[in-house]
Amino acid sequence: MPSIVLNLTEAPAEAAAGEPDGSSGPLFRGNGDIDYVCGNCGFVIVSGFSANQHVISDTAACPACGATNEFPPNLRA
């Protein structure tokens, strides 16, 4: 399964930075084979998307570390 690292638009607060704790799941799940991961900690934010699937947002805060990640234009609806 290929993984694409998202670009950060805002780093997490220092207290929130670190490794994912594993208690959160991806924000979006699809039926493909591409994962989009946090540019700070590597947490899977979008899991299993295909080329024809899109998200409705430009950015998302990582549930694991709090960093703000920007979705690439081809992933946005």
C-alpha positions in Angstrom: 0.0 0.0 0.0 1.6 3.3 -1.0 1.8 6.1 1.5 1.9 9.8 0.7 3.3 12.2 3.3 1.2 15.3 3.7 2.7 18.8 3.9 2.5 20.6 7.2 0.8 24.0 7.4 1.2 24.3 11.1 3.5 22.4 13.5 1.9 21.0 16.6 2.3 22.7 20.0 5.4 21.4 21.6 3.4 19.6 24.3 1.4 17.8 21.7 4.3 16.8 19.5 5.5 13.2 19.5 4.6 9.7 18.5 1.0 8.6 17.8 -0.5 6.9 20.8 -2.5 4.4 18.7 -5.9 5.2 20.3 -7.2 7.2 17.3 -8.1 6.0 13.9 -7.9 7.6 10.5 -10.1 10.6 9.8 -11.2 9.2 6.4 -11.4 5.6 5.1 -11.8 4.6 1.5 -11.8 1.5 -0.7 -8.5 2.0 -2.5 -4.8 1.4 -1.6 -3.3 4.9 -1.0 -2.7 6.2 2.6 -2.0 9.8 3.4 0.0 10.3 6.5 0.8 13.2 8.8 3.9 15.1 7.8 5.0 15.4 11.4 4.4 12.0 13.1 3.4 9.6 10.3 0.0 8.9 11.6 -2.5 7.6 8.9 -5.0 10.5 8.4 -6.6 9.1 5.2 -6.6 5.3 4.9 -7.1 3.3 1.7 -8.2 6.0 -0.8 -8.4 5.4 -4.5 -7.7 7.9 -7.3 -11.4 8.9 -7.6 -12.0 9.6 -3.9 -11.8 13.0 -2.4 -12.0 14.8 1.0 -14.1 17.9 1.5 -11.5 19.9 3.4 -8.2 21.6 2.5 -6.5 20.8 5.8 -6.9 18.5 8.8 -5.4 18.4 12.3 -3.7 15.1 13.0 -5.5 13.3 15.8 -2.3 11.9 17.2 0.0 14.9 17.4 -2.1 18.0 16.5 -0.1 19.1 13.5 -2.1 20.8 10.7 -1.7 18.9 7.4 -2.6 20.1 4.0 -4.3 17.8 1.5 -2.9 17.8 -2.0 -5.2 19.5 -4.7 -5.9 16.2 -6.4 -7.4 14.8 -3.1 -9.7 17.8 -2.5 -13.3 17.7 -3.7 
